Amino acid sequence: MRGFIYKTIIIAFLFIIGFEFTIGKRIDPIVENIDKFTDEQGRKDLVNKLRKEMRKGLEKENMLKEDDRVLIYKFFNKLKSEINSVEKN
């Protein structure tokens, strides 16, 4: 009976250590990002970063590449035609 308990404790200990060094390392950055949203200072930092990126984008002459502009233009035209068809019905 003692052997079983010792083996179970050792296996559980090895499992926990293995988890922390493999999957735990991948979960830590995700948890840190989630923590940024939970506290007030983290949310303020994210809002300020978003504002900074928006200002950088506005300073550029063209925010989108040519092929992106064409794609968005076609998408909006298709969306507009679908909305207009609903209004007629």
Stockholm file with secondary structure:
# STOCKHOLM 1.0

chainA/1-89         MRGFIYKTIIIAFLFIIGFEFTIGKRIDPIVENIDKFTDEQGRKDLVNKLRKEMRKGLEKENMLKEDDRVLIYKFFNKLKSEINSVEKN
#=GR chainA/1-89 SS CHHHHHHHHHHHHHHHHHHHHTHHHHHHHHHHHHHHHHSHHHHHHHHHHHHHHHHHHHHSSCSSCHHHHHHHHHHHHHHHHHHHHHHHC
#=GC SS_cons        CHHHHHHHHHHHHHHHHHHHHTHHHHHHHHHHHHHHHHSHHHHHHHHHHHHHHHHHHHHSSCSSCHHHHHHHHHHHHHHHHHHHHHHHC
//
